[in-house]
Amino acid sequence: MSKSLAVVCDSTADFPPGMAEQLGLHILPVHIVVDKKDHLHGQTITNKEVMKNLKKKKQVYTTPFYPYECTKLFDSLLQRHDEVVSLHLSKEISGNYKSACAARKFMGQKDAQRVHILDLGSVSISLSLLVKKAVELLNKGVPAENLQKHLAPYQKNIFMAFTVENLVWLKRGGRVNAFEAFVGNMLNIKPIIQLKEARLEPVERHRGKKTAVSHLVSLAQQNHEKFKNCEIWMAYADNLEEIMIAREELAAAIGKPAESILLAEVGATISVHTGPGSLAMAMLPQKTAQKAA
C-alpha cells in the first residue's frame, strides 16, 4: 500500500493562480511586519496590501516562521498522513529552512522521522517550479526519503533572473549600499540579478528598465536554447502591462505561444525586498542532461 503524503512549502513560493491548490500544498506563512505590526503572509495580509504599504514608504520587513508554528502544522498533518515533505526557500537567502528543521526538535522521535525537510536552494517562481516538480516525482512513486536525490539535477539546472524598478528596495535588504542605490537611481541603472548556486548575484547592469528587460529576455532565450524543452514562468509586482509585453517578446524569441509562459504575482515576502515594478523569469528543463549557464 502506498504511503499517504502531505506536501508543505513556505509562502515565499510564488505560483500562477490556483496552482498551489491544484497541487494540494499546505502553505507555511512567513511573517510580514508593517510598522511594527506582525502579519502572516496570505492569512492576515495580502500581496496587494503589502504593495500599498511599500508605496506609502512604510517600514515593511519579513521574518521566518517560528519553529513552533512548523511543529503545529507537522503534528496536524501527521494525524492524517503517513509522512510530511516540507520544501523551503534557499537557506542562503532566508532562515525558513532552519526554522523547519528546528521544529522537529519539539516532536517525538518517531513523528520527527516521518517529516522530510528539503532546502530547494531557490526562491519565488524558481522555488515554485521545483515544488511542482517535487510533487510530480512523489506522485510517480519516488519515496520521500529519496526525493532530494531525484530533485538535485533540476536544482542544478534551474534558471531564474530578475530586474527591479528602483534600487531603494535592494538597499533596504542589504543587496546594495546607500551610495550605490543613490547613484544607480540617479543614472537610471537597473541590475539583472540571477540565482546562482542557491544565492542571488548581480550579473549585469543596464541603463533604463526597458533595456534591462530586453537583456533579461535575451538571457532567458540563451538558457532556453540549452534546455530545449522546458517549463517557463514569469512573475510581476504591480506591473502586469510591462510583463505582458516582456512575455510576448520572449515568446517570439523562442518560437512559442505567449500563453505557454505562465504568469505569477511576485509574493509579498519577495516584493518587500525587490519593490514594486520588479520582473522575474524562471525556467526548469524537462530533461536535466544539459547544463545552464
Helices and strands as residue ranges (DSSP letters): E 5-10, H 19-22, E 26-28, E 31-34, E 37-40, H 47-55, E 60-63, H 67-78, E 83-88, H 96-103, G 104-106, H 109-112, E 115-119, H 124-139, G 144-146, H 147-157, E 159-163, H 168-172, H 178-186, E 189-196, E 199-207, H 209-227, E 230-236, H 240-254, G 258-260, E 262-265, H 268-274, E 279-285
